[in-house]
Amino acid sequence: MSDITEQEIEQIASDIDEQGLTYLELKNELLDHICCEIEEAMEQGMMFNDAYKKVREEMGKKRIRQIQHETLSLINKKYRRMKRTMYGLGIVSPVIVVIASIFKFMHWSGGSLLMTIGLFLIGMIFLPLFVMTRIRDTRRLDEELPMGLYITGMSAGMISILGALFKIQHWPGANVLITVGLVVLALVFLPMFASVRIKKARKNGEPIDKKLLISGVIAGALLTLGTLFKIMHWPGAGIVILVSWSAVAVLFLPYLVLGQLKKPKDQLNNFLAILLVATAAAIFIMALLRSQPRTLISGFLAPESNFSATAGFYENQIPALSNAIEMSGNMDMLNTAGEIQEAADEICNYVESVKEEVFKHLFDEDEEFRDSEGNLDMSMVKYKGDIDKLWEIIVERDEFKLFSLLENFKNITLSKAEDPQLKDFIQKNLLFLPENDDDKMTVEWQWAVAYFNGPFLQSASVLSAYESNVRLIEYQILSELLHQNNKEAV
């Protein structure tokens, strides 16, 4: 096989440059192609000069420029299409996320799906497209390419958003992804961003406010870490958020406003942008202030424990009554008791399954959330205020199944109870129906909003109260049936 020498390759490369080829990647591909064609001709017995002349004649004098023009046109066309897609996603994705937030706030169906779609578009499509266009624009301007900054920012953003998706879908590993993404964003990307900006300003001889940049990085890192602490329910989250927002409100924002207002160019636009950021910060702080304090949430722990203990007590008493009813041989009484017990068991089993599902959502697979007796340890969730999950199960997925079960049990027991006081108790205390203060809402929706629109421990105490009342009513009616049967036997 005939090989081309290094000197001959340099000659070919020089001739290509003379033809006006400037696109480096295309130049390398074309050089490799020409060398292969020459080597094939040389294997047939031709000398280098003759083979090279033949290849050049076949390609034509203007063919190289034409190839470059066609290649660049194709690349630019794809680039423009990619950039339009990026801009479109940059508009559509946040809109979807905002709409999804409204749906979640109003407890409308489809909120989780819309949020998933919006976050997926931002994290998995928009961010990579944005980085690709930034890299190409940087190269086109012949500027120094901060590839590490781009890759770090894209990776941190994608991992954080992927963690949020996992959190919404209740998939394992969500906490790890969110922690890694936000830590990299706060402690790696932001300092790297400041370093790149300072180096670029020095290289270009541009003025840069280091104090503003560094304070912004510190504030951003604290805000990101505070958000992480809040999501993960780690101790100190409130302090970190308070310190970071105080620093932003008292130090960073005033300094930023004064600095921007001194710039005559785009003074109004800069002021409006700062005003928007400050408004968003104020809304966020108000949302934090509206959140229920830990002492208030943990106050539901004792009632929940008492209701659960009462339900367990009566549940343990019921088998003795059931055995006595079965031994009586009274089939009518046995059928009545069976109907009541079946309805009561269905309610209590459903309530326990809902609680367990929320626990599995709040904790990782390897975390133990039961006490020594095998019961759900409610003390572990006194600071975990997950509102959406319980609402998602009871209202969105199961479509008020618990309300229907309680209503059915109420009707059955009212028809079987003889004691007027017991009937009055059933009528008043079984469903805890709120007052009808909104004619536009159904009774089921008012019931759900009243009791399942707050921290989980608060709603769990209501669920346990239902269990307690159901078992108490079951016990009382079975006792009443047995008493009547014994009275008739005498």
GICOR-V173128 format. One record per residue. N is the residue number from 1. RES is the residue in one letter. PHI is phi in radians with two decimals (none if undefined). BURIAL is 1 if it has 24 or more other C-alpha atoms within 12 Angstrom, else 0. D_FIRST is the distance of its C-alpha to the first C-alpha in Angstrom with 2 decimals. Layout:
BEGIN
n: <N N>
res: <RES RES>
phi: <PHI PHI>
burial: <BURIAL BURIAL>
d_first: <D_FIRST D_FIRST>
END
This chain:
BEGIN
n: <1 2 3 4 5 6 7 8 9 10 11 12 13 14 15 16 17 18 19 20 21 22 23 24 25 26 27 28 29 30 31 32 33 34 35 36 37 38 39 40 41 42 43 44 45 46 47 48 49 50 51 52 53 54 55 56 57 58 59 60 61 62 63 64 65 66 67 68 69 70 71 72 73 74 75 76 77 78 79 80 81 82 83 84 85 86 87 88 89 90 91 92 93 94 95 96 97 98 99 100 101 102 103 104 105 106 107 108 109 110 111 112 113 114 115 116 117 118 119 120 121 122 123 124 125 126 127 128 129 130 131 132 133 134 135 136 137 138 139 140 141 142 143 144 145 146 147 148 149 150 151 152 153 154 155 156 157 158 159 160 161 162 163 164 165 166 167 168 169 170 171 172 173 174 175 176 177 178 179 180 181 182 183 184 185 186 187 188 189 190 191 192 193 194 195 196 197 198 199 200 201 202 203 204 205 206 207 208 209 210 211 212 213 214 215 216 217 218 219 220 221 222 223 224 225 226 227 228 229 230 231 232 233 234 235 236 237 238 239 240 241 242 243 244 245 246 247 248 249 250 251 252 253 254 255 256 257 258 259 260 261 262 263 264 265 266 267 268 269 270 271 272 273 274 275 276 277 278 279 280 281 282 283 284 285 286 287 288 289 290 291 292 293 294 295 296 297 298 299 300 301 302 303 304 305 306 307 308 309 310 311 312 313 314 315 316 317 318 319 320 321 322 323 324 325 326 327 328 329 330 331 332 333 334 335 336 337 338 339 340 341 342 343 344 345 346 347 348 349 350 351 352 353 354 355 356 357 358 359 360 361 362 363 364 365 366 367 368 369 370 371 372 373 374 375 376 377 378 379 380 381 382 383 384 385 386 387 388 389 390 391 392 393 394 395 396 397 398 399 400 401 402 403 404 405 406 407 408 409 410 411 412 413 414 415 416 417 418 419 420 421 422 423 424 425 426 427 428 429 430 431 432 433 434 435 436 437 438 439 440 441 442 443 444 445 446 447 448 449 450 451 452 453 454 455 456 457 458 459 460 461 462 463 464 465 466 467 468 469 470 471 472 473 474 475 476 477 478 479 480 481 482 483 484 485 486 487 488 489 490>
res: <M S D I T E Q E I E Q I A S D I D E Q G L T Y L E L K N E L L D H I C C E I E E A M E Q G M M F N D A Y K K V R E E M G K K R I R Q I Q H E T L S L I N K K Y R R M K R T M Y G L G I V S P V I V V I A S I F K F M H W S G G S L L M T I G L F L I G M I F L P L F V M T R I R D T R R L D E E L P M G L Y I T G M S A G M I S I L G A L F K I Q H W P G A N V L I T V G L V V L A L V F L P M F A S V R I K K A R K N G E P I D K K L L I S G V I A G A L L T L G T L F K I M H W P G A G I V I L V S W S A V A V L F L P Y L V L G Q L K K P K D Q L N N F L A I L L V A T A A A I F I M A L L R S Q P R T L I S G F L A P E S N F S A T A G F Y E N Q I P A L S N A I E M S G N M D M L N T A G E I Q E A A D E I C N Y V E S V K E E V F K H L F D E D E E F R D S E G N L D M S M V K Y K G D I D K L W E I I V E R D E F K L F S L L E N F K N I T L S K A E D P Q L K D F I Q K N L L F L P E N D D D K M T V E W Q W A V A Y F N G P F L Q S A S V L S A Y E S N V R L I E Y Q I L S E L L H Q N N K E A V>
phi: <none -1.53 -1.87 -1.53 -1.35 -1.07 -1.11 -1.20 -1.11 -1.11 -1.13 -1.10 -1.10 -1.13 -1.11 -1.12 -1.06 -1.15 -1.35 1.65 -1.43 -2.07 -1.41 -1.05 -1.11 -1.19 -1.05 -1.12 -1.11 -1.19 -1.07 -1.12 -1.13 -1.12 -1.08 -1.14 -1.12 -1.13 -1.10 -1.11 -1.19 -1.19 -1.17 -1.53 1.88 -1.46 -1.39 -1.00 -1.07 -1.15 -1.13 -1.14 -1.09 -1.10 -1.13 -1.14 -1.11 -1.18 -1.35 1.50 -1.19 -1.73 -1.14 -1.10 -1.10 -1.15 -1.06 -1.10 -1.08 -1.15 -1.13 -1.13 -1.09 -1.15 -1.11 -1.11 -1.13 -1.13 -1.14 -1.10 -1.12 -1.12 -1.20 -1.10 -1.08 -1.09 -1.10 -1.09 -1.16 -1.12 -1.62 -1.23 -1.05 -1.08 -1.08 -1.11 -1.13 -1.12 -1.08 -1.08 -1.11 -1.12 -1.06 -1.16 -1.13 -1.53 1.05 -1.51 -1.21 1.67 -1.10 -1.14 -1.13 -1.11 -1.10 -1.09 -1.11 -1.08 -1.17 -1.11 -1.11 -1.20 -1.36 -1.67 -2.12 -1.10 -1.04 -1.06 -1.12 -1.09 -1.14 -1.08 -1.19 -1.13 -1.11 -1.16 -1.11 -1.12 -1.17 -1.13 -1.45 1.00 -1.76 -1.17 -1.62 -1.46 -1.04 -1.06 -1.13 -1.10 -1.17 -1.12 -1.11 -1.12 -1.12 -1.09 -1.13 -1.14 -1.15 -1.11 -1.20 -1.09 -1.09 -1.11 -1.09 -1.07 -1.14 -1.15 -1.49 1.07 -1.59 -1.16 1.65 -1.08 -1.10 -1.12 -1.10 -1.10 -1.09 -1.08 -1.07 -1.27 -1.14 -1.09 -1.09 -1.36 -1.76 -2.04 -1.16 -1.08 -1.08 -1.12 -1.07 -1.09 -1.09 -1.13 -1.12 -1.15 -1.09 -1.13 -1.12 -1.10 -1.12 -1.56 1.18 -1.68 -1.28 -2.55 -1.54 -1.12 -1.07 -1.15 -1.13 -1.18 -1.14 -1.12 -1.12 -1.12 -1.10 -1.10 -1.13 -1.14 -1.09 -1.13 -1.18 -1.09 -1.08 -1.07 -1.06 -1.20 -1.12 -1.50 1.02 -1.46 -1.14 1.64 -1.07 -1.10 -1.17 -1.08 -1.15 -1.08 -1.13 -1.15 -1.21 -1.11 -1.13 -1.15 -1.24 -1.56 -1.94 -1.21 -1.10 -1.06 -1.11 -1.16 -1.06 -1.10 -1.16 -1.27 -1.20 -1.32 -1.54 -1.18 -1.40 0.92 -1.11 -1.17 -1.09 -1.10 -1.15 -1.14 -1.11 -1.14 -1.07 -1.11 -1.09 -1.11 -1.11 -1.07 -1.11 -1.11 -1.10 -1.11 -1.13 -1.09 -1.11 -1.18 -1.17 -1.34 -1.17 -1.24 -1.17 -1.09 -1.10 -1.21 -1.15 -1.17 -1.14 -1.47 -1.15 -1.14 -1.04 -1.10 -1.11 -1.15 -1.10 -1.12 -1.12 -1.12 -1.06 -1.15 -1.07 -1.20 -1.09 -1.31 -1.47 -1.17 -0.97 -1.10 -1.14 -1.08 -1.12 -1.13 -1.15 -1.14 -1.28 -1.21 1.38 -1.45 -1.18 -1.09 -1.15 -1.14 -1.16 -1.10 -1.09 -1.12 -1.13 -1.19 -1.11 -1.10 -1.15 -1.17 -1.07 -1.11 -1.15 -1.15 -1.14 -1.15 -1.06 -1.14 -1.16 -1.16 -1.02 -1.11 -1.13 -1.16 -1.05 -1.12 -1.28 -1.38 -2.11 -1.27 -1.07 -1.51 -1.54 -1.63 -2.11 -2.00 -1.45 -1.13 -1.62 1.57 -1.55 -1.10 -1.50 -1.19 -1.14 -1.36 -1.97 -1.19 -1.94 -1.87 -1.72 -1.36 -1.54 -1.14 -1.11 -1.12 -1.10 -1.05 -1.29 -1.25 -1.71 -1.33 -1.40 -1.61 0.90 1.08 -1.03 -1.07 -1.05 -1.14 -1.12 -1.15 -1.12 -1.14 -1.11 -1.09 -1.15 -1.11 -1.19 -1.13 -1.33 -1.75 -1.26 -1.89 -1.24 -1.04 -1.14 -1.15 -1.08 -1.13 -1.10 -1.05 -1.13 -1.64 -2.02 -1.41 -1.78 0.85 -1.22 -1.28 -1.18 -1.40 -1.82 -2.52 -1.16 -1.39 -1.76 -1.23 -1.09 -1.07 -1.18 -1.09 -1.08 -1.17 -1.12 -1.23 -2.08 -2.27 -2.13 -2.43 -0.99 -1.06 -1.10 -1.10 -1.20 -1.12 -1.15 -1.18 -1.06 -1.16 -1.11 -1.08 -1.03 -1.06 -1.18 -1.08 -1.17 -1.10 -1.12 -1.02 -1.08 -1.14 -1.24 -1.09 -1.11 -1.12 -1.09 -1.15 -1.12 -1.11 -1.12 -1.15 -1.16 -1.19 -1.16 -1.31>
burial: <0 0 0 1 0 0 0 0 1 0 0 1 1 0 0 1 0 0 0 0 1 0 1 0 0 1 1 0 0 1 1 0 0 1 1 1 1 1 1 0 1 1 0 0 0 0 0 1 0 0 1 1 0 0 1 1 0 0 0 0 0 0 0 1 1 0 1 1 0 0 0 0 0 0 0 0 0 0 0 0 0 1 1 0 1 1 0 0 1 1 0 0 1 1 0 1 1 0 1 1 1 0 0 1 0 0 1 0 1 0 1 1 0 1 1 1 1 1 1 1 1 1 1 1 1 1 1 1 1 1 1 0 1 1 1 1 0 0 0 0 0 0 0 0 0 1 0 0 1 1 1 1 1 1 1 1 1 1 1 1 1 1 1 1 1 1 1 1 0 1 0 1 1 1 1 0 1 1 1 1 1 1 1 1 1 1 1 1 1 1 1 1 1 1 0 1 1 0 0 0 0 0 0 0 0 0 0 0 0 0 0 1 1 0 1 1 1 1 1 1 1 1 1 1 1 1 1 1 1 1 1 1 1 0 0 0 1 1 0 1 1 1 1 1 1 0 1 1 1 0 0 1 1 0 0 1 1 0 0 1 0 0 0 0 0 0 0 0 0 0 1 0 0 1 0 0 0 0 0 0 1 0 0 0 0 0 0 0 0 0 0 0 0 0 0 0 1 1 0 1 1 0 1 1 1 0 1 1 0 1 1 1 0 1 1 0 0 1 0 0 1 1 0 0 1 0 0 0 0 0 0 0 1 1 0 1 1 1 1 1 1 0 1 1 1 1 1 1 0 1 1 1 0 1 1 1 0 1 1 1 1 1 1 0 0 0 0 0 1 0 0 0 0 0 0 1 1 1 1 0 1 1 1 1 1 1 1 1 1 1 1 1 1 1 1 0 0 0 0 1 0 1 1 0 1 1 1 1 1 1 0 1 1 1 0 1 1 0 0 0 0 1 0 0 0 1 1 0 1 1 1 1 1 0 0 0 0 0 0 0 0 0 0 1 1 1 1 1 1 1 1 1 1 1 1 1 1 1 1 1 1 1 1 1 1 1 1 1 1 1 1 1 1 1 1 1 1 1 1 1 1 1 0 0 0 0 0 0 0 0>
d_first: <0.00 3.84 6.44 10.01 12.75 15.91 17.97 16.11 16.46 20.11 20.56 19.49 21.80 24.56 24.38 24.69 27.72 29.26 29.17 31.59 29.55 31.53 30.69 28.44 27.12 26.24 24.67 22.21 21.39 21.03 18.84 16.39 16.64 16.14 13.01 11.47 12.87 11.61 7.90 8.72 10.67 8.38 6.14 9.76 10.51 12.19 12.80 12.99 16.75 16.81 14.32 16.33 19.52 18.73 18.08 21.27 23.28 22.41 23.46 26.55 28.31 30.45 28.13 27.16 30.87 31.60 29.03 30.61 34.08 33.45 31.89 34.75 37.32 36.06 36.05 39.50 40.82 39.78 41.13 44.43 44.76 44.10 46.64 49.24 48.80 49.27 52.43 53.76 53.29 54.83 57.95 58.12 57.36 60.22 62.56 61.80 62.40 65.71 66.83 65.88 67.97 70.91 70.55 70.49 73.48 75.46 74.35 73.09 70.72 67.03 66.98 64.56 62.17 62.22 61.71 58.71 57.14 57.86 56.48 53.35 52.64 53.22 51.33 48.42 47.70 49.47 48.50 44.70 44.86 46.98 44.60 41.57 43.44 44.65 41.17 39.93 43.06 42.69 39.12 40.17 42.98 40.61 42.89 42.22 41.27 43.53 41.22 43.21 46.42 45.11 43.60 46.73 49.11 47.29 47.04 50.69 51.88 49.96 51.11 54.71 54.84 53.21 55.94 58.56 57.21 57.36 60.90 61.98 60.54 61.95 58.64 58.20 56.40 57.90 59.65 56.57 54.49 57.30 57.89 54.26 53.79 57.00 56.68 53.18 54.53 57.57 56.31 52.66 52.07 55.30 55.07 51.41 52.46 55.16 52.83 50.26 53.06 54.56 51.26 50.51 54.03 53.78 50.46 51.84 55.24 56.98 60.25 60.22 63.09 61.92 65.18 64.90 61.27 61.87 65.08 63.33 60.64 63.34 65.39 62.40 61.44 65.04 65.34 62.15 63.26 66.76 65.38 63.40 66.56 68.51 66.01 65.77 69.56 69.14 72.21 72.48 70.91 74.06 74.24 70.61 71.00 74.37 73.06 69.94 71.84 74.62 72.12 70.61 74.03 75.82 73.13 69.84 71.07 73.84 71.50 68.88 71.51 72.94 69.51 68.47 71.80 71.43 68.37 69.56 66.39 66.47 69.58 70.96 67.71 67.23 70.82 70.49 67.32 69.13 72.16 70.02 68.52 72.01 73.38 70.66 71.44 75.14 74.56 72.46 75.18 77.84 75.89 75.77 79.47 80.26 78.47 80.95 81.58 80.74 84.42 85.20 82.37 83.15 86.76 85.82 84.82 88.42 89.42 86.29 87.02 90.65 89.82 87.28 89.84 92.50 90.21 89.34 93.04 94.14 91.14 92.27 95.85 94.98 94.13 97.74 99.10 96.72 97.87 101.50 101.00 99.23 102.06 104.66 103.64 104.20 101.41 102.05 101.82 98.76 96.96 97.90 96.70 93.42 92.82 93.47 91.37 88.42 88.55 88.93 86.05 83.75 84.49 84.14 80.94 79.41 80.45 78.98 75.70 75.45 76.16 73.57 70.92 71.62 71.40 67.99 66.92 68.29 66.87 63.53 63.09 63.55 66.75 70.07 72.64 75.46 78.41 79.70 81.55 78.51 79.66 77.61 78.14 79.31 79.56 75.75 75.70 78.56 76.14 73.58 74.80 72.38 74.19 71.62 70.75 74.32 74.89 71.68 72.85 76.54 76.45 73.05 71.73 74.98 77.01 80.22 80.30 82.33 84.89 85.30 85.68 88.32 90.15 90.21 91.47 94.08 95.41 95.52 97.34 99.79 100.76 101.29 102.94 106.77 107.51 107.89 106.66 103.49 102.95 103.41 100.89 98.32 98.92 98.56 96.04 93.41 91.15 92.04 91.85 91.76 94.21 93.22 92.71 90.12 91.01 87.48 86.02 86.56 88.31 85.08 83.21 86.08 86.11 82.38 82.48 85.51 84.15 80.35 79.39 79.52 78.09 77.34 80.11 82.66 81.60 81.35 85.02 85.93 83.98 85.76 89.08 88.44 87.75 90.93 93.09 91.65 92.36 95.82 96.73 95.40 97.51 100.62 100.50 99.91 102.81 104.92 104.13 105.00 108.18 109.32 108.64 110.64 113.44 113.61 113.62 116.64>
END
